[in-house]
Amino acid sequence: MLRLIGGIVAASAIALAVLGASLAEGQEDAIVARVNGLEIRQFDVDVAAEMYGGQLGDMPDDARLSLLVDALIDGRLAADAAKVAGIDKTAEVRARLGFLETQTLRAAFLDTEVAKRVTDEAVRKVYDNEVAKTPFPDEFRASHILVATEQEARDIIEALKGGTDFAETARAKSLDEASREKGGDLGFVEAGTILPEIESAAAALAPGAFSQEPVASAFGFHVVRLEERRTQPAPSFEEVAPQIRAAMERQAAAAVMAEVKAAATVEKLVPDVAPPAGGADDGHDH
């Protein structure tokens, strides 16, 4: 816990020196502490929680709040002491402060601009367009009962003709451990993804019907029942919206930066060398 507080204090001393009391300026949020007359507000806590929340683990909200406020107090004290000592005037610290300010403003700018372009309506439109142009394959759902001998399979077929329940028979007699507890249900499958003998037998059946002859395969003898056929449904919007949004946000961020660069004069004074494949992360959310 002390190491966590130390890490938060060290980072807060820099971050708060950059942002200072301006984080809470104009905010109608609660004052959570005062340090030498300067207020620390809930907005400051929210920023700290976003930056360091992953280090706090699972703890009650009141304990989390208390720890973050303690860290912000210590951070403010350390930052003020650093100013008194003139540390904030050194070239290294000024460079660090400038870097943090640049990164903070960059993230805020991109968040604002991307949010204008990647709206809920835009995400839904991309989803609808993709669903409309994507061909979804036909698939079928079959059940089977696997036994060791042809005679066993014939006996099961006769029993099924007399009204014996297929699923109960599968649970009692099938050798296929993967499907046995599900009453022999193999789930929905596409053509070419299941034993060809089972697929061929299912193709000849109407939904609800079962094979009238044993179906032989390398694993034994099957009694196959076709449950239903359908066209594979599209994934729901709720299921894929996060991935669509993330992709759109990356594209929008790249477009925003391209527009900003196109309107600027940039002079890069080091060689323009592409990084190796899988190169180091530069800290940007590309």
Backbone torsions as a table, in degrees:
resi	resn	phi	psi	omega
1	MET	NA	-40.9	178.8
2	LEU	-62.4	-39.4	179.4
3	ARG	-64.5	-38.5	177.6
4	LEU	-62.0	-48.1	-179.4
5	ILE	-61.2	-41.0	179.2
6	GLY	-60.9	-41.8	179.6
7	GLY	-65.4	-41.0	179.6
8	ILE	-67.2	-41.9	-179.9
9	VAL	-61.5	-46.1	-178.0
10	ALA	-61.7	-45.9	179.7
11	ALA	-69.7	-37.5	-179.0
12	SER	-65.5	-35.1	-179.9
13	ALA	-59.0	-37.2	178.0
14	ILE	-78.2	-51.3	-175.0
15	ALA	-62.1	-41.8	-178.8
16	LEU	-70.7	-29.6	176.1
17	ALA	-64.9	-32.8	177.9
18	VAL	-75.1	-49.5	-171.4
19	LEU	-88.5	-36.8	178.1
20	GLY	55.4	-150.9	-177.5
21	ALA	-72.0	-10.0	-178.2
22	SER	-63.5	-22.2	178.3
23	LEU	-57.4	-37.6	-175.8
24	ALA	-97.8	-4.4	-176.1
25	GLU	-59.8	128.7	177.9
26	GLY	78.3	0.3	-178.7
27	GLN	-91.3	135.5	176.3
28	GLU	-91.3	60.8	-178.8
29	ASP	-122.9	165.1	-170.8
30	ALA	-70.7	145.8	171.9
31	ILE	-82.9	125.4	-177.1
32	VAL	-107.0	-14.2	178.3
33	ALA	-168.7	162.3	171.4
34	ARG	-131.4	137.1	178.1
35	VAL	-126.1	110.7	-177.4
36	ASN	51.8	39.8	176.9
37	GLY	88.6	-12.9	179.1
38	LEU	-90.4	134.5	-174.5
39	GLU	-84.6	141.8	166.9
40	ILE	-113.0	126.0	-173.0
41	ARG	-113.0	172.0	179.7
42	GLN	-59.2	-31.5	177.9
43	PHE	-61.2	-40.0	176.8
44	ASP	-63.0	-39.0	177.4
45	VAL	-63.0	-42.4	-179.8
46	ASP	-61.2	-41.2	178.0
47	VAL	-63.6	-45.1	179.9
48	ALA	-63.6	-39.2	179.8
49	ALA	-64.2	-38.6	179.0
50	GLU	-65.6	-38.1	-176.4
51	MET	-78.4	-36.0	-171.3
52	TYR	-121.2	2.1	-174.3
53	GLY	-57.1	-33.5	-179.3
54	GLY	-64.7	-19.6	179.7
55	GLN	-87.5	-9.6	-173.0
56	LEU	-86.9	-14.5	179.4
57	GLY	68.9	-160.6	-177.9
58	ASP	-97.7	107.6	179.3
59	MET	-143.8	160.2	179.1
60	PRO	-58.2	151.3	-177.2
61	ASP	-59.6	-39.3	-177.9
62	ASP	-68.2	-34.9	177.1
63	ALA	-69.5	-38.8	177.7
64	ARG	-62.2	-46.3	-179.9
65	LEU	-60.8	-45.6	-179.1
66	SER	-60.4	-43.5	-179.0
67	LEU	-65.4	-42.6	-179.8
68	LEU	-66.1	-41.3	178.9
69	VAL	-64.5	-42.2	176.1
70	ASP	-57.7	-42.9	-179.2
71	ALA	-65.9	-39.9	178.7
72	LEU	-66.7	-38.9	176.5
73	ILE	-61.3	-50.6	179.8
74	ASP	-62.6	-38.0	178.3
75	GLY	-63.1	-44.7	178.5
76	ARG	-62.6	-43.6	179.0
77	LEU	-60.8	-44.7	-179.5
78	ALA	-66.3	-38.4	179.2
79	ALA	-65.6	-43.5	178.4
80	ASP	-62.8	-42.3	178.8
81	ALA	-63.6	-36.9	178.7
82	ALA	-64.0	-38.0	177.9
83	LYS	-66.6	-42.8	178.1
84	VAL	-59.5	-37.7	-179.6
85	ALA	-79.9	-5.2	179.6
86	GLY	79.8	9.6	-177.9
87	ILE	-64.8	-31.6	-179.1
88	ASP	-67.7	-10.8	-179.6
89	LYS	-92.8	-8.4	-177.9
90	THR	-71.7	151.9	-176.0
91	ALA	-61.7	-40.9	-177.1
92	GLU	-65.2	-45.7	-178.7
93	VAL	-67.7	-40.2	178.3
94	ARG	-62.1	-36.4	177.0
95	ALA	-66.0	-42.2	178.3
96	ARG	-63.9	-43.5	179.0
97	LEU	-62.9	-41.6	178.5
98	GLY	-63.4	-39.8	178.9
99	PHE	-64.0	-45.9	179.9
100	LEU	-63.8	-39.5	177.9
101	GLU	-63.9	-43.4	179.5
102	THR	-61.2	-45.9	-179.2
103	GLN	-64.5	-39.6	179.8
104	THR	-65.1	-45.4	-179.8
105	LEU	-68.0	-38.6	178.2
106	ARG	-59.9	-48.2	-178.8
107	ALA	-63.0	-42.6	-179.3
108	ALA	-66.1	-41.0	179.2
109	PHE	-62.9	-48.6	-179.4
110	LEU	-64.6	-41.5	177.5
111	ASP	-56.9	-43.8	-178.1
112	THR	-66.4	-47.3	-176.7
113	GLU	-69.8	-40.3	-179.9
114	VAL	-65.7	-38.6	-179.8
115	ALA	-61.9	-30.1	178.0
116	LYS	-68.6	-30.7	-174.0
117	ARG	-96.3	-33.5	-177.3
118	VAL	-103.8	82.1	179.2
119	THR	-94.1	168.6	176.1
120	ASP	-58.5	-38.9	-179.6
121	GLU	-65.8	-38.6	-179.9
122	ALA	-67.4	-38.6	178.3
123	VAL	-65.2	-43.4	179.0
124	ARG	-62.9	-38.9	-179.6
125	LYS	-63.5	-43.1	177.9
126	VAL	-62.0	-43.5	178.7
127	TYR	-59.2	-49.4	-177.9
128	ASP	-61.2	-41.1	-179.9
129	ASN	-65.0	-42.1	-179.1
130	GLU	-66.5	-41.5	179.2
131	VAL	-64.2	-40.0	-176.8
132	ALA	-65.7	-31.9	-174.9
133	LYS	-101.7	-1.9	-177.8
134	THR	-94.0	123.3	175.1
135	PRO	-80.5	120.6	179.3
136	PHE	-96.8	135.0	-172.9
137	PRO	-74.0	157.2	170.6
138	ASP	-75.8	148.1	179.3
139	GLU	-148.2	166.1	179.5
140	PHE	-139.6	159.0	176.3
141	ARG	-119.9	124.3	-179.3
142	ALA	-126.6	159.4	171.5
143	SER	-123.2	155.3	177.3
144	HIS	-148.3	159.8	173.2
145	ILE	-122.3	120.9	-178.6
146	LEU	-104.3	126.2	176.8
147	VAL	-131.0	170.7	-172.5
148	ALA	-82.7	-30.2	-173.1
149	THR	-125.1	156.9	178.3
150	GLU	-64.1	-37.1	-178.1
151	GLN	-65.8	-40.3	176.7
152	GLU	-59.1	-42.6	179.6
153	ALA	-63.1	-41.9	179.3
154	ARG	-63.5	-40.6	179.2
155	ASP	-62.4	-40.5	179.3
156	ILE	-65.3	-42.1	179.0
157	ILE	-60.1	-43.0	178.8
158	GLU	-63.7	-40.0	179.2
159	ALA	-65.8	-39.2	178.4
160	LEU	-64.9	-37.4	176.4
161	LYS	-61.7	-31.0	179.9
162	GLY	-84.2	1.6	175.5
163	GLY	107.8	2.9	177.8
164	THR	-62.9	140.9	-178.0
165	ASP	-71.7	130.6	-176.8
166	PHE	-65.3	-49.5	-175.5
167	ALA	-63.2	-42.4	179.4
168	GLU	-64.5	-37.7	178.1
169	THR	-65.2	-41.4	178.4
170	ALA	-61.1	-43.9	-179.2
171	ARG	-64.2	-32.2	-176.6
172	ALA	-84.9	-31.7	-167.9
173	LYS	-126.3	-18.7	-173.6
174	SER	-67.4	141.1	177.3
175	LEU	-87.7	-7.2	-180.0
176	ASP	-83.9	100.9	-175.4
177	GLU	-65.7	-29.9	-176.6
178	ALA	-66.9	-35.9	-176.6
179	SER	-108.1	-10.6	-172.8
180	ARG	-57.4	-48.2	-176.4
181	GLU	-70.2	-14.2	176.8
182	LYS	-98.2	19.6	179.4
183	GLY	71.0	25.2	-179.7
184	GLY	86.0	-0.4	-174.7
185	ASP	-67.6	125.2	179.6
186	LEU	-96.1	-3.3	-179.2
187	GLY	74.9	-179.8	179.3
188	PHE	-77.4	133.8	179.5
189	VAL	-138.0	153.5	174.3
190	GLU	-91.5	160.9	176.4
191	ALA	-59.0	137.8	178.6
192	GLY	86.6	3.4	-178.0
193	THR	-113.9	9.7	-178.3
194	ILE	-138.3	168.3	177.7
195	LEU	-50.4	128.0	-177.2
196	PRO	-59.2	-31.8	179.2
197	GLU	-64.7	-40.9	178.3
198	ILE	-69.5	-42.6	179.8
199	GLU	-61.1	-44.2	-179.7
200	SER	-63.8	-41.5	179.8
201	ALA	-66.1	-41.8	-179.4
202	ALA	-65.8	-34.6	-178.5
203	ALA	-63.6	-25.1	-177.5
204	ALA	-90.6	0.4	-174.6
205	LEU	-107.4	152.5	168.9
206	ALA	-87.5	152.3	178.6
207	PRO	-53.6	130.1	-179.1
208	GLY	95.2	-14.7	-178.6
209	ALA	-91.1	155.9	178.3
210	PHE	-123.1	159.3	-176.9
211	SER	-64.5	137.1	-178.6
212	GLN	-89.6	-8.9	176.2
213	GLU	-129.1	148.9	176.1
214	PRO	-58.4	143.3	179.0
215	VAL	-107.0	112.1	-176.3
216	ALA	-85.6	141.4	172.9
217	SER	-146.0	179.3	178.9
218	ALA	-64.8	-15.3	-176.1
219	PHE	-96.6	-12.4	-178.3
220	GLY	142.5	-141.4	-177.9
221	PHE	-124.2	134.8	-174.6
222	HIS	-115.2	147.2	162.9
223	VAL	-111.3	120.7	-171.7
224	VAL	-110.8	136.6	173.0
225	ARG	-124.5	133.3	174.9
226	LEU	-87.8	124.7	179.9
227	GLU	-88.1	-52.2	179.8
228	GLU	-166.7	161.5	172.9
229	ARG	-120.9	149.6	178.1
230	ARG	-163.2	167.2	167.0
231	THR	-88.1	131.8	-177.2
232	GLN	-54.1	126.5	-178.7
233	PRO	-73.3	153.4	175.4
234	ALA	-69.1	148.3	173.8
235	PRO	-61.9	147.1	-178.0
236	SER	-66.8	155.4	177.8
237	PHE	-58.3	-43.4	-178.6
238	GLU	-61.9	-30.9	-177.7
239	GLU	-71.8	-38.2	-172.6
240	VAL	-109.0	-7.8	-177.9
241	ALA	-56.0	-42.4	179.3
242	PRO	-59.6	-39.8	179.1
243	GLN	-69.0	-40.3	177.9
244	ILE	-62.4	-46.4	-179.2
245	ARG	-61.0	-43.7	-179.1
246	ALA	-61.6	-42.8	179.1
247	ALA	-65.5	-41.7	179.1
248	MET	-65.5	-37.5	179.4
249	GLU	-66.7	-38.9	176.6
250	ARG	-63.5	-44.2	179.4
251	GLN	-64.6	-41.8	-179.8
252	ALA	-65.7	-41.3	178.7
253	ALA	-62.3	-41.9	178.2
254	ALA	-64.1	-39.9	179.6
255	ALA	-66.2	-41.5	178.8
256	VAL	-60.9	-47.0	-179.6
257	MET	-65.3	-35.6	177.4
258	ALA	-64.0	-40.2	179.0
259	GLU	-66.6	-41.4	179.1
260	VAL	-64.0	-43.7	-180.0
261	LYS	-65.2	-38.3	-178.6
262	ALA	-64.0	-27.9	-178.9
263	ALA	-91.6	0.8	-174.6
264	ALA	-114.8	165.1	171.4
265	THR	-105.8	114.3	-176.5
266	VAL	-119.7	131.3	178.1
267	GLU	-124.6	104.3	179.7
268	LYS	-92.0	121.3	-170.5
269	LEU	-102.6	15.3	174.1
270	VAL	-124.4	158.3	-179.4
271	PRO	-58.1	141.0	179.1
272	ASP	-88.9	95.2	-174.8
273	VAL	-114.7	127.4	178.5
274	ALA	-71.7	139.8	178.0
275	PRO	-71.1	156.3	175.7
276	PRO	-66.1	160.2	178.7
277	ALA	-56.4	133.3	-178.6
278	GLY	70.5	29.1	-175.6
279	GLY	-68.5	-179.2	-174.5
280	ALA	-66.3	147.5	176.7
281	ASP	-75.3	131.3	-179.8
282	ASP	-89.7	4.8	178.6
283	GLY	89.0	-4.1	179.3
284	HIS	-94.3	143.7	176.3
285	ASP	-87.2	81.8	-179.2
286	HIS	-69.5	NA	NA
